[in-house]
Amino acid sequence: MKRRSGFGVMCKLVGLVKPLTGYMILAILMGLIGHLCAAFITIFGGFGVLYLLEYEVPFSLTILFISVLIFALVRGFLRYAEQSCNHFIAFKLLALIRDKVFGALRKLCPAKLEGRDRGNLIAVITSDIELLEVFYAHTISPVVIALLYTLIMCGFIGSYHPGLGCLALAAYLIVGVLIPVVTSRLSGDTGLRFRTQSGELSSFVLDSLRGLSEILQYGQGEKRLEQMNGLTDELAVTEEQMKRITGRNMAVTNTTILLFDLLMLFMAAVLIQWGAIGFDGGLVATMALMSSFGPVVALANLGSTLQNTFAAGNRVLDILEETPAVREIEGQLEISFTGAGVKEVTFAYGQETILEDVTVDIPAGAVVGIVGKSGSGKSTLLKLFMRFWQVQKGQVLISDTDIEKVNTTNLREMESYMTQETHLFHDSIKNNLRIAKQDATEEELVAACKKASIHDFIMGLPKGYETLVGELGDTLSGGERQRLGLARAFLHDAPFVLLDEPTSNLDSLNEAVILKSLKEESSDKTVLLVSHRQSTMRIADHVYAVEELSKTGRVS
């Protein structure tokens, strides 16, 4: 995780407000006027007291009373309008940020997301982004409002005596700037630890739910519960630290405000005694300060909560700013499939070389088999054809064109890729199949499923193709999931079919039906087939051992 300063995170998050700048300015103006109305209710009350004491005041008692009533009504309306505007900005931006995050995840997938902690990703997409609502609704406009409000109130109080204005400025700076900064420093990385621990707990719970049957089977329930309680206790300790810091922050803030109120009262009394100001000036200035801490108190309260918010923002920015392993290619001429191959390809995961100087030709209309021991690079070769990763040396070719010069959408349209593990969504069988072709007709769905030897099984279900598949396909066997994956590949109807262990979970009867379909399909398609099964390789026109193609036979 990239560590950024709180100021750095804040600047980047503020930058996302650009599309809604007009609304933000409106919220700031309404908030500023509303806070001034609140302060001047008390100030005009002071004028009313002076009027009753027969001091000269600029307004009649009637005007003062009407003004206070207007201020109160306007304050209530503007407070509501400001909060509505801020929350509109916040929730609109959250929607935009979620859209950006999902877009970033799409670009990072699959290379940068392999082995990524799913629970932490879910925490970022849900709770971390949700926490940014605090920043956009209760931080940006309050900071600007507090700054403008401070300048206006210091000018007003200073108009009675410069010393009183300087004292007011010191009070606002200590309450609104110094205390939040010190609190934030004292918080350290508590907010980041809280968000990280929260993500770890979410991941652990998700992992436990998915592996519940194994936990029960091997009697690991108590141990797993103990681990979960341990993570929960750690999270509770961190949260307690955050709450304690918040409580201390509020206590220090309120004590500081009281001390400055007393100090203002004392300074005003001294200035009155020296004849520097009149009693009326001292009273109004003191009441103005006492009633004007609202905006800076809002800043003081942010000192502890912002640590949590900035930690969440830091995790969101990590995803938005992460560089994809491969970038989508656009702007090239569309091509048609006429064959594939790799030429002197070298590929490594990090520092470990997997394939070295591999060259293989895959002619159009042929079934090419790739065999080899586990971890020899078979699956990696298929991923390179899909351009999930970029090679360090050599070329991956489609139609005698380097795939680095083929539009990504054009490339994926020419390829049907079936992985070892078929992912099924918690949706109907029909919708799970239509991922391969959104506008597929009923006839096309049935034809694809018959080729994959899964149609009869589907029709035996109570709702047929409308039957819901459990989360991650848990309601189906491994063989059934695999055949649905094959049906997707058939439905996509691409000229280049890449199959990674397509029959590993099938019995011999279903394997025979599917191999027959594959052989028939190969009349107008090219098939690259990876399998450990010798029986599967019987349909291949050419079979290569990956160890013989590469100078190193490690990893997959």
Buried (B, 14 or more C-beta within 10 A) or exposed (E): EEEBEBEBBBEBBBEBBEEBEEBBEBBBBBBBBBBBBBBBBBBBBBBBBBBEEEEEBEBEEEEBBEBBEEBEEBBEEBBEBBBEBBBBBBEBBBEBBBEBBEEBBEBBBBBBEEEEBBBBBBBBBEBBBEBBBBBBBBBBBBBBBBBBBBEBBBEBBBEBBEBBBBBBBBBBBBBBBBBBEBBBEBBEEBBBBBBBBBBBBBBBBBBBEBBEEEBEEEEBEEEBEEEBEEBBEBBEEBBEBBEEBBEBBBEBBBEBBEEBBEBBBEBBEEBBEEEBBBEBBBBBBBBBBBBBBBBBBBBBBBBBBBBBBBBBBBBBBBBBEBEEBBEEBEEBEEBEBBBBBBBEBBBBBEEEBBBBBBEBBBEBBBBBBBBBBEEBBBBBBBBBBBBBBBBEEBBBBBBEBEBEEBBBEBBBBBBBBBBBBBEBEEEBBBBBBBBBBEEBEEEBBBBBBBBBBBBEBBEEEEEEBEBBBEEBBEBBEEBBBBBBBBBBBBBBBBBBBBBBBBBBBBEEEBBBBBBEBBBEBBEEBBBBBBBBBEEBBEBBEEBBBBBEBBEBBBBB
